[in-house]
């Protein structure tokens, strides 16, 4: 199959959309999610942060930023993000996102409590 016949991947599609409208928070969030799904967590972190800059009350972006940070090993930073995102989810009435961040935060706090030092 020739390159021009190849359908763009989900990642490429989101990249193109972000390139067309870099100030669209939802496109940034979609691109970040696609990066995360591809295991490109450091890049996903940057895009989740961009989505949050564009829409600071988007609780799902906080949840998924925290998850991506966890995947990079930045557990303390992930905890800070969950602490920031939980009150936003509460204010928005995003109950599922709220519950998920509370669970993720609790797991990190428990894991940190078991670490020596």
C-alpha atoms as an extended CHARMM CRD file, in Angstrom:
* protein
*
       117  EXT
         1         1  UNK       CA              0.0000000000        0.0000000000        0.0000000000  PROA      1               0.0000000000
         2         2  UNK       CA              1.3680000000        3.3880000000       -0.9700000000  PROA      2               0.0000000000
         3         3  UNK       CA              1.9110000000        5.9930000000        1.7540000000  PROA      3               0.0000000000
         4         4  UNK       CA             -0.7430000000        8.2720000000        0.2910000000  PROA      4               0.0000000000
         5         5  UNK       CA             -3.3010000000        5.4200000000        0.5510000000  PROA      5               0.0000000000
         6         6  UNK       CA             -2.5700000000        4.8630000000        4.2220000000  PROA      6               0.0000000000
         7         7  UNK       CA             -5.1730000000        6.2190000000        6.6280000000  PROA      7               0.0000000000
         8         8  UNK       CA             -3.7510000000        8.5370000000        9.2740000000  PROA      8               0.0000000000
         9         9  UNK       CA             -3.5060000000        7.0590000000       12.7490000000  PROA      9               0.0000000000
        10        10  UNK       CA             -5.5830000000        8.4040000000       15.6060000000  PROA      10              0.0000000000
        11        11  UNK       CA             -2.4480000000       10.1430000000       16.8500000000  PROA      11              0.0000000000
        12        12  UNK       CA             -1.8010000000       11.7760000000       13.4790000000  PROA      12              0.0000000000
        13        13  UNK       CA             -5.4400000000       12.8480000000       13.1930000000  PROA      13              0.0000000000
        14        14  UNK       CA             -5.3690000000       14.5760000000       16.5800000000  PROA      14              0.0000000000
        15        15  UNK       CA             -2.0140000000       16.1930000000       15.7880000000  PROA      15              0.0000000000
        16        16  UNK       CA             -3.5070000000       17.6430000000       12.5980000000  PROA      16              0.0000000000
        17        17  UNK       CA             -6.5440000000       18.9450000000       14.4840000000  PROA      17              0.0000000000
        18        18  UNK       CA             -4.3320000000       20.5550000000       17.1500000000  PROA      18              0.0000000000
        19        19  UNK       CA             -2.1960000000       22.1210000000       14.4200000000  PROA      19              0.0000000000
        20        20  UNK       CA             -5.3340000000       23.6610000000       12.8760000000  PROA      20              0.0000000000
        21        21  UNK       CA             -6.6200000000       25.0360000000       16.1930000000  PROA      21              0.0000000000
        22        22  UNK       CA             -4.0010000000       24.9820000000       18.9700000000  PROA      22              0.0000000000
        23        23  UNK       CA             -6.3370000000       26.8450000000       21.3380000000  PROA      23              0.0000000000
        24        24  UNK       CA             -9.0280000000       24.1490000000       21.3550000000  PROA      24              0.0000000000
        25        25  UNK       CA             -8.7750000000       22.4890000000       24.7630000000  PROA      25              0.0000000000
        26        26  UNK       CA            -10.7740000000       19.4320000000       23.7130000000  PROA      26              0.0000000000
        27        27  UNK       CA             -8.4910000000       18.7220000000       20.7510000000  PROA      27              0.0000000000
        28        28  UNK       CA             -5.4790000000       19.0460000000       23.0570000000  PROA      28              0.0000000000
        29        29  UNK       CA             -7.1320000000       16.6500000000       25.4960000000  PROA      29              0.0000000000
        30        30  UNK       CA             -7.8460000000       14.1580000000       22.6980000000  PROA      30              0.0000000000
        31        31  UNK       CA             -4.2830000000       14.3830000000       21.4340000000  PROA      31              0.0000000000
        32        32  UNK       CA             -2.9350000000       13.9320000000       24.9690000000  PROA      32              0.0000000000
        33        33  UNK       CA             -5.1530000000       10.8770000000       25.4390000000  PROA      33              0.0000000000
        34        34  UNK       CA             -3.9300000000        9.3960000000       22.1500000000  PROA      34              0.0000000000
        35        35  UNK       CA             -0.3160000000       10.0030000000       23.2000000000  PROA      35              0.0000000000
        36        36  UNK       CA             -0.9860000000        8.3430000000       26.5350000000  PROA      36              0.0000000000
        37        37  UNK       CA             -2.6540000000        5.3720000000       24.8370000000  PROA      37              0.0000000000
        38        38  UNK       CA              0.4760000000        5.0560000000       22.6780000000  PROA      38              0.0000000000
        39        39  UNK       CA              2.6660000000        4.9540000000       25.8050000000  PROA      39              0.0000000000
        40        40  UNK       CA              4.1620000000        8.3910000000       25.0920000000  PROA      40              0.0000000000
        41        41  UNK       CA              3.5030000000        9.6480000000       28.6110000000  PROA      41              0.0000000000
        42        42  UNK       CA              5.9950000000       12.5300000000       28.7700000000  PROA      42              0.0000000000
        43        43  UNK       CA              4.4760000000       14.0570000000       25.6330000000  PROA      43              0.0000000000
        44        44  UNK       CA              0.9810000000       13.3740000000       26.9690000000  PROA      44              0.0000000000
        45        45  UNK       CA              1.8540000000       15.2870000000       30.1500000000  PROA      45              0.0000000000
        46        46  UNK       CA              2.7170000000       18.3620000000       28.0600000000  PROA      46              0.0000000000
        47        47  UNK       CA             -0.5460000000       18.1710000000       26.1160000000  PROA      47              0.0000000000
        48        48  UNK       CA             -2.6960000000       17.5840000000       29.2230000000  PROA      48              0.0000000000
        49        49  UNK       CA             -1.0470000000       20.6620000000       30.7450000000  PROA      49              0.0000000000
        50        50  UNK       CA             -1.8610000000       22.6330000000       27.5850000000  PROA      50              0.0000000000
        51        51  UNK       CA             -5.5080000000       21.5300000000       27.8010000000  PROA      51              0.0000000000
        52        52  UNK       CA             -5.6330000000       22.6600000000       31.4440000000  PROA      52              0.0000000000
        53        53  UNK       CA             -4.0950000000       26.0390000000       30.5650000000  PROA      53              0.0000000000
        54        54  UNK       CA             -6.8440000000       26.4910000000       27.9810000000  PROA      54              0.0000000000
        55        55  UNK       CA             -9.6420000000       25.2630000000       30.2720000000  PROA      55              0.0000000000
        56        56  UNK       CA             -8.5390000000       25.3510000000       33.9260000000  PROA      56              0.0000000000
        57        57  UNK       CA            -11.7650000000       23.7730000000       35.1940000000  PROA      57              0.0000000000
        58        58  UNK       CA            -11.5850000000       20.6480000000       32.9960000000  PROA      58              0.0000000000
        59        59  UNK       CA            -11.4060000000       17.9940000000       35.6920000000  PROA      59              0.0000000000
        60        60  UNK       CA            -10.8950000000       15.0520000000       33.3140000000  PROA      60              0.0000000000
        61        61  UNK       CA             -7.6510000000       16.6680000000       32.1520000000  PROA      61              0.0000000000
        62        62  UNK       CA             -6.4290000000       16.7950000000       35.7640000000  PROA      62              0.0000000000
        63        63  UNK       CA             -7.3280000000       13.1210000000       36.2340000000  PROA      63              0.0000000000
        64        64  UNK       CA             -5.5440000000       12.0300000000       33.0820000000  PROA      64              0.0000000000
        65        65  UNK       CA             -2.5580000000       14.3220000000       33.7030000000  PROA      65              0.0000000000
        66        66  UNK       CA             -2.1610000000       12.6640000000       37.0880000000  PROA      66              0.0000000000
        67        67  UNK       CA             -2.3090000000        9.2190000000       35.5130000000  PROA      67              0.0000000000
        68        68  UNK       CA              0.2900000000       10.1650000000       32.8860000000  PROA      68              0.0000000000
        69        69  UNK       CA              2.5630000000       11.5980000000       35.5760000000  PROA      69              0.0000000000
        70        70  UNK       CA              2.2440000000        8.3440000000       37.5150000000  PROA      70              0.0000000000
        71        71  UNK       CA              3.3270000000        6.4510000000       34.3980000000  PROA      71              0.0000000000
        72        72  UNK       CA              6.4620000000        8.6090000000       34.1770000000  PROA      72              0.0000000000
        73        73  UNK       CA              7.2450000000        7.9070000000       37.8380000000  PROA      73              0.0000000000
        74        74  UNK       CA              6.4510000000       11.4640000000       38.9860000000  PROA      74              0.0000000000
        75        75  UNK       CA              4.2760000000       10.2940000000       41.8780000000  PROA      75              0.0000000000
        76        76  UNK       CA              4.6180000000       13.3920000000       44.0540000000  PROA      76              0.0000000000
        77        77  UNK       CA              3.6670000000       15.6160000000       41.1420000000  PROA      77              0.0000000000
        78        78  UNK       CA              0.7310000000       13.3230000000       40.3200000000  PROA      78              0.0000000000
        79        79  UNK       CA             -0.4810000000       13.6690000000       43.9080000000  PROA      79              0.0000000000
        80        80  UNK       CA             -0.3210000000       17.4650000000       43.6110000000  PROA      80              0.0000000000
        81        81  UNK       CA             -2.3450000000       17.3340000000       40.3890000000  PROA      81              0.0000000000
        82        82  UNK       CA             -5.0010000000       15.1480000000       42.0280000000  PROA      82              0.0000000000
        83        83  UNK       CA             -5.1310000000       17.5680000000       44.9780000000  PROA      83              0.0000000000
        84        84  UNK       CA             -5.7470000000       20.4100000000       42.5040000000  PROA      84              0.0000000000
        85        85  UNK       CA             -8.2570000000       18.4700000000       40.4230000000  PROA      85              0.0000000000
        86        86  UNK       CA            -10.4520000000       17.0680000000       43.2010000000  PROA      86              0.0000000000
        87        87  UNK       CA            -12.0260000000       20.4090000000       44.2180000000  PROA      87              0.0000000000
        88        88  UNK       CA            -12.5500000000       21.2640000000       40.5490000000  PROA      88              0.0000000000
        89        89  UNK       CA            -14.3980000000       18.0040000000       39.9700000000  PROA      89              0.0000000000
        90        90  UNK       CA            -16.4640000000       18.6770000000       43.1150000000  PROA      90              0.0000000000
        91        91  UNK       CA            -17.4220000000       22.1660000000       41.9090000000  PROA      91              0.0000000000
        92        92  UNK       CA            -18.3100000000       20.8470000000       38.4570000000  PROA      92              0.0000000000
        93        93  UNK       CA            -20.3260000000       17.9360000000       39.8110000000  PROA      93              0.0000000000
        94        94  UNK       CA            -18.0750000000       15.4860000000       37.9210000000  PROA      94              0.0000000000
        95        95  UNK       CA            -18.7240000000       12.6690000000       40.3610000000  PROA      95              0.0000000000
        96        96  UNK       CA            -17.0520000000        9.8320000000       38.4350000000  PROA      96              0.0000000000
        97        97  UNK       CA            -13.9080000000       11.8750000000       37.7950000000  PROA      97              0.0000000000
        98        98  UNK       CA            -13.9160000000       13.0090000000       41.4280000000  PROA      98              0.0000000000
        99        99  UNK       CA            -14.1500000000        9.4320000000       42.7050000000  PROA      99              0.0000000000
       100       100  UNK       CA            -11.3860000000        8.2520000000       40.3670000000  PROA      100             0.0000000000
       101       101  UNK       CA             -8.9860000000       11.0010000000       41.4570000000  PROA      101             0.0000000000
       102       102  UNK       CA             -9.7350000000       10.2850000000       45.1280000000  PROA      102             0.0000000000
       103       103  UNK       CA             -8.9510000000        6.5970000000       44.5850000000  PROA      103             0.0000000000
       104       104  UNK       CA             -5.7670000000        7.3370000000       42.6040000000  PROA      104             0.0000000000
       105       105  UNK       CA             -4.6090000000        9.8090000000       45.2560000000  PROA      105             0.0000000000
       106       106  UNK       CA             -5.3230000000        7.3900000000       48.0940000000  PROA      106             0.0000000000
       107       107  UNK       CA             -3.3360000000        4.6400000000       46.3490000000  PROA      107             0.0000000000
       108       108  UNK       CA             -0.3550000000        6.9420000000       45.8630000000  PROA      108             0.0000000000
       109       109  UNK       CA             -0.5080000000        8.1210000000       49.4750000000  PROA      109             0.0000000000
       110       110  UNK       CA             -0.6420000000        4.5180000000       50.6880000000  PROA      110             0.0000000000
       111       111  UNK       CA              2.2440000000        3.5270000000       48.4290000000  PROA      111             0.0000000000
       112       112  UNK       CA              4.2760000000        6.5040000000       49.6410000000  PROA      112             0.0000000000
       113       113  UNK       CA              3.5230000000        5.5760000000       53.2630000000  PROA      113             0.0000000000
       114       114  UNK       CA              4.9630000000        2.0990000000       52.6970000000  PROA      114             0.0000000000
       115       115  UNK       CA              8.2100000000        3.3640000000       51.1890000000  PROA      115             0.0000000000
       116       116  UNK       CA             11.2260000000        3.4850000000       53.4920000000  PROA      116             0.0000000000
       117       117  UNK       CA             12.6540000000        6.8380000000       54.3690000000  PROA      117             0.0000000000
